[in-house]
């Protein structure tokens, strides 16, 4: 839709801009997680920060790496 409807394209830009601003604010509150750099996307740096510092109250529990840290599967066998 972005390439065909100007309103969808504009909404996408506004949503990304708002998300980026929120991530900068969260970075100020939670600098250990690097939100200013990865903007909450599952980069290697974000996953490493989760493993090193644990899950914060703002992390989405449905995000697979967060879920796996909170509820690790028992070892196979």
C-alpha positions as protocol buffer text, in pm:
chain_id: "A"
residue {
  index: 1
  type: UNK
  ca { x: 0 y: 0 z: 0 }
}
residue {
  index: 2
  type: UNK
  ca { x: 286 y: 245 z: 71 }
}
residue {
  index: 3
  type: UNK
  ca { x: 382 y: 266 z: -293 }
}
residue {
  index: 4
  type: UNK
  ca { x: 24 y: 306 z: -418 }
}
residue {
  index: 5
  type: UNK
  ca { x: -160 y: 525 z: -166 }
}
residue {
  index: 6
  type: UNK
  ca { x: -7 y: 851 z: -44 }
}
residue {
  index: 7
  type: UNK
  ca { x: -206 y: 844 z: 281 }
}
residue {
  index: 8
  type: UNK
  ca { x: -64 y: 501 z: 370 }
}
residue {
  index: 9
  type: UNK
  ca { x: 287 y: 618 z: 288 }
}
residue {
  index: 10
  type: UNK
  ca { x: 243 y: 931 z: 502 }
}
residue {
  index: 11
  type: UNK
  ca { x: 99 y: 729 z: 791 }
}
residue {
  index: 12
  type: UNK
  ca { x: 398 y: 493 z: 777 }
}
residue {
  index: 13
  type: UNK
  ca { x: 639 y: 786 z: 797 }
}
residue {
  index: 14
  type: UNK
  ca { x: 450 y: 941 z: 1090 }
}
residue {
  index: 15
  type: UNK
  ca { x: 436 y: 609 z: 1274 }
}
residue {
  index: 16
  type: UNK
  ca { x: 809 y: 549 z: 1231 }
}
residue {
  index: 17
  type: UNK
  ca { x: 890 y: 903 z: 1341 }
}
residue {
  index: 18
  type: UNK
  ca { x: 674 y: 864 z: 1653 }
}
residue {
  index: 19
  type: UNK
  ca { x: 829 y: 524 z: 1732 }
}
residue {
  index: 20
  type: UNK
  ca { x: 1182 y: 660 z: 1689 }
}
residue {
  index: 21
  type: UNK
  ca { x: 1102 y: 946 z: 1928 }
}
residue {
  index: 22
  type: UNK
  ca { x: 960 y: 703 z: 2183 }
}
residue {
  index: 23
  type: UNK
  ca { x: 1272 y: 487 z: 2156 }
}
residue {
  index: 24
  type: UNK
  ca { x: 1491 y: 793 z: 2223 }
}
residue {
  index: 25
  type: UNK
  ca { x: 1286 y: 870 z: 2535 }
}
residue {
  index: 26
  type: UNK
  ca { x: 1313 y: 508 z: 2649 }
}
residue {
  index: 27
  type: UNK
  ca { x: 1687 y: 520 z: 2588 }
}
residue {
  index: 28
  type: UNK
  ca { x: 1711 y: 806 z: 2839 }
}
residue {
  index: 29
  type: UNK
  ca { x: 1528 y: 593 z: 3098 }
}
residue {
  index: 30
  type: UNK
  ca { x: 1699 y: 262 z: 3011 }
}
residue {
  index: 31
  type: UNK
  ca { x: 2039 y: 346 z: 2859 }
}
residue {
  index: 32
  type: UNK
  ca { x: 2179 y: -5 z: 2911 }
}
residue {
  index: 33
  type: UNK
  ca { x: 1956 y: -141 z: 2634 }
}
residue {
  index: 34
  type: UNK
  ca { x: 2070 y: 91 z: 2352 }
}
residue {
  index: 35
  type: UNK
  ca { x: 1725 y: 188 z: 2226 }
}
residue {
  index: 36
  type: UNK
  ca { x: 1869 y: 502 z: 2061 }
}
residue {
  index: 37
  type: UNK
  ca { x: 2069 y: 280 z: 1828 }
}
residue {
  index: 38
  type: UNK
  ca { x: 1844 y: -15 z: 1745 }
}
residue {
  index: 39
  type: UNK
  ca { x: 1505 y: 153 z: 1807 }
}
residue {
  index: 40
  type: UNK
  ca { x: 1369 y: -167 z: 1962 }
}
residue {
  index: 41
  type: UNK
  ca { x: 1432 y: -386 z: 1660 }
}
residue {
  index: 42
  type: UNK
  ca { x: 1578 y: -732 z: 1728 }
}
residue {
  index: 43
  type: UNK
  ca { x: 1939 y: -655 z: 1640 }
}
residue {
  index: 44
  type: UNK
  ca { x: 2229 y: -856 z: 1775 }
}
residue {
  index: 45
  type: UNK
  ca { x: 2309 y: -564 z: 2008 }
}
residue {
  index: 46
  type: UNK
  ca { x: 1953 y: -559 z: 2145 }
}
residue {
  index: 47
  type: UNK
  ca { x: 1953 y: -934 z: 2209 }
}
residue {
  index: 48
  type: UNK
  ca { x: 2296 y: -909 z: 2374 }
}
residue {
  index: 49
  type: UNK
  ca { x: 2172 y: -628 z: 2602 }
}
residue {
  index: 50
  type: UNK
  ca { x: 1870 y: -837 z: 2701 }
}
residue {
  index: 51
  type: UNK
  ca { x: 2095 y: -1129 z: 2789 }
}
residue {
  index: 52
  type: UNK
  ca { x: 2339 y: -910 z: 2980 }
}
residue {
  index: 53
  type: UNK
  ca { x: 2094 y: -687 z: 3169 }
}
residue {
  index: 54
  type: UNK
  ca { x: 1779 y: -899 z: 3179 }
}
residue {
  index: 55
  type: UNK
  ca { x: 1430 y: -805 z: 3074 }
}
residue {
  index: 56
  type: UNK
  ca { x: 1293 y: -466 z: 3182 }
}
residue {
  index: 57
  type: UNK
  ca { x: 931 y: -384 z: 3259 }
}
residue {
  index: 58
  type: UNK
  ca { x: 897 y: -212 z: 2922 }
}
residue {
  index: 59
  type: UNK
  ca { x: 998 y: -510 z: 2712 }
}
residue {
  index: 60
  type: UNK
  ca { x: 717 y: -676 z: 2521 }
}
residue {
  index: 61
  type: UNK
  ca { x: 659 y: -1024 z: 2662 }
}
residue {
  index: 62
  type: UNK
  ca { x: 542 y: -1154 z: 2324 }
}
residue {
  index: 63
  type: UNK
  ca { x: 883 y: -1071 z: 2169 }
}
residue {
  index: 64
  type: UNK
  ca { x: 1038 y: -1416 z: 2121 }
}
residue {
  index: 65
  type: UNK
  ca { x: 1385 y: -1336 z: 2269 }
}
residue {
  index: 66
  type: UNK
  ca { x: 1217 y: -1182 z: 2577 }
}
residue {
  index: 67
  type: UNK
  ca { x: 982 y: -1477 z: 2615 }
}
residue {
  index: 68
  type: UNK
  ca { x: 1274 y: -1720 z: 2586 }
}
residue {
  index: 69
  type: UNK
  ca { x: 1466 y: -1533 z: 2858 }
}
residue {
  index: 70
  type: UNK
  ca { x: 1166 y: -1524 z: 3090 }
}
residue {
  index: 71
  type: UNK
  ca { x: 1050 y: -1879 z: 3024 }
}
residue {
  index: 72
  type: UNK
  ca { x: 1347 y: -2089 z: 2913 }
}
residue {
  index: 73
  type: UNK
  ca { x: 1269 y: -2432 z: 2776 }
}
residue {
  index: 74
  type: UNK
  ca { x: 1399 y: -2722 z: 2984 }
}
residue {
  index: 75
  type: UNK
  ca { x: 1697 y: -2905 z: 2835 }
}
residue {
  index: 76
  type: UNK
  ca { x: 1607 y: -3176 z: 2585 }
}
residue {
  index: 77
  type: UNK
  ca { x: 1653 y: -3531 z: 2687 }
}
